[in-house]
């Protein structure tokens, strides 16, 4: 299975808030899985933890160091 051919998700859609910032309010993963994913993201090369601009107390952010980015250099 490729990233572009994901299986259809069973069950109802999760409750969300948004549109910006978008957030999922239910059907969240167990805490131990969230922490495992957080640890893996933090350990990736060029990734660092920094403050988030999302005004929710539960929000956390990882950022990509500029030298690892391959997109446009300016914002439009």
C-alpha positions in Angstrom: 0.0 0.0 0.0 1.4 3.4 -0.9 0.8 6.7 0.9 -1.5 7.7 -1.9 -3.7 4.6 -1.6 -4.9 4.5 2.0 -7.8 2.2 2.9 -11.1 3.7 3.6 -11.5 4.7 7.3 -14.3 2.8 9.0 -16.7 4.4 11.4 -17.9 8.0 11.9 -15.8 11.1 11.3 -14.1 12.5 14.4 -15.5 15.7 15.9 -13.3 18.7 15.0 -12.9 22.4 15.6 -11.6 24.9 13.1 -11.1 25.8 10.4 -7.9 27.5 11.5 -6.4 26.1 13.6 -8.0 22.8 12.9 -8.1 20.3 15.7 -9.5 16.9 16.4 -11.6 16.7 19.6 -12.4 13.0 19.9 -11.2 9.6 18.7 -7.7 10.5 19.8 -4.9 7.9 20.2 -4.0 6.6 23.6 -1.5 8.8 25.5 1.3 6.2 25.2 1.0 6.1 21.4 0.9 9.9 21.3 4.1 10.1 23.3 5.8 7.5 21.2 5.0 9.4 18.0 6.2 12.7 19.7 9.5 11.1 20.6 10.0 9.8 17.1 9.2 13.1 15.5 11.6 14.9 17.9 14.4 12.5 17.0 14.3 13.1 13.3 17.3 15.0 11.8 16.6 18.7 11.4 13.5 18.6 13.6 13.3 20.7 16.8 10.7 21.5 19.4 9.7 25.2 19.7 6.7 27.2 20.8 3.5 26.7 18.8 1.4 29.6 17.5 -1.8 27.6 18.2 -3.7 29.0 21.2 -4.7 25.7 22.8 -2.9 24.5 26.0 -2.6 20.9 24.7 -0.9 22.0 21.5 2.8 21.1 20.9 4.9 21.9 17.9 7.9 20.5 16.1 9.6 22.6 13.5 11.9 21.8 10.5 15.2 23.6 10.5 15.4 25.9 7.4 18.3 24.1 5.9 16.2 21.0 5.6 13.3 22.7 3.8 13.0 22.2 0.0 10.0 24.4 -0.6 9.7 28.1 -1.7 12.0 30.4 0.2 9.4 33.2 0.5 5.9 33.3 1.8 3.2 34.3 -0.6 
